[in-house]
Amino acid sequence: MKKRKKSRKQQKQTSILMKYRYFGIGLGLVLCVAAVLFFFFSQKGEETYAVDGSAVKYEASIKKPEGLADNVITFPAYADVQIKKGTEIFPIVLVNPDFNKAYIQFVVSIDRKKVPLLTTGLVEPGKAITGVTLPKDISEGNHEIHLEMLGYSQGKEPTRLSGTKTSFMLTVR
C-alpha cells in the first residue's frame, strides 16, 4: 500500500483547522475559569455579618485614653483566671468599649484546639457577651485561652478593619 503525500493545499487546510481547534479549547478553558472565579467572588460578596443579639448593654470601667484618635479601635485586655472544677460557664466579659467607632467579633478557643469554644457575631460599642460555655470534660490544671478580637466598620455592610490576638491562663482547681 502506498502512502499518499498530502498536497500543500491539504496541509495548509489541516494546519488552519488545528489552529482553530486549539483556539477553541483555549477559549473554552478561559471561559470555564472565568465562570468559576465569578461564582467564587460573587458568593464571597454576599457574605454578611450580623450584630450579635446575645450581647447586652455593659458599662465597662475602660476609659478612653487621652488623645486617642476616633479611627482607632481599642481592644480590652484579659488576665489569668482561676475557677472551680465543675464550673460550666467561664466568667469572662467580652466587651466592646462604648467609645469605639467599630464592631468587634470575638473568637475564643482553648488549648490550641481547632474548633473555637465561641465565635460571636458583631458586638456593638457599649455591649458585651458575658460568659463562655466550657467543655464538660475540662480537666483540672492549666489551660491556655486564646482570644482573637476582630474589628469591623459600622454600617450596612461591615468590612474588616484590624484585630489582635492574645492569650491567658485558665486554671481549673
Beta strands, then each sheet from edge to edge (+ up, - down):
strand 1: 56-57
strand 2: 81-83
strand 3: 89-96
strand 4: 102-110
strand 5: 118-119
strand 6: 127-133
strand 7: 141-153
strand 8: 160-172
sheet 1: 1+ 6- 3+
sheet 2: 2+ 8+ 7- 4+ 5-
end
